[in-house]
């Protein structure tokens, strides 16, 4: 991984999850000659970087035997390096915390400094932005179609946070047509106040009338 701030010619990147649009993402990578980052169990010749961001006990229980049987041939980004994984590299958490401004974050007036991550894909987005080498960034298989509450409620917003940061940095972010990223929990895409307004109950309408 090149140091943050080292300017290089930008190239396209596909961040690949295991969702329904994964195959579409691999086709995009092939057609546009993108680098491809994956996570967890992924084994594919297109991969140029693999992310394993779980904690130690979870990795030992779920992933070590897989990696020993199928040793990653590309950089394996983890919370820290593992001697059993020769290609493992540590995620640059201290640099990340400063780059995204978490060191300036306050909670109840006190410095907090805790970075915001709720899934592997948010780490992948963050590192891609920090490295300043990738544009556009395509997110495929990162669809959040699942109705599991931990994905739609806890994980998805952290990816959307870094999408917003990337857009503010001037990056082009490509999402599949049916991705639920940057939509409401029910896949609502209309613009609040311009294209739709919430339905108010009679009690809420009465309360607003009293305030007016």
Secondary structure, DSSP 4 states (H G I P E B T S, - for coil): -PPTT-----EEEEEE-SSTTHHHHHHHHHHHT-EEEEETT---TTEEEEE--S-HHHHHHHTHHHHHHS--SSEEEESS--TT-TTEEE--HHHHHHHTTGGG-EETTEE------SSHHHHHHHHHHHHT-EEEEEEES-------HIIIIIIHHHHHHHHHHHHHTT--EEE-TT--TTS-TT---SPBTTTB-PPPPHHHHHHHHHH-
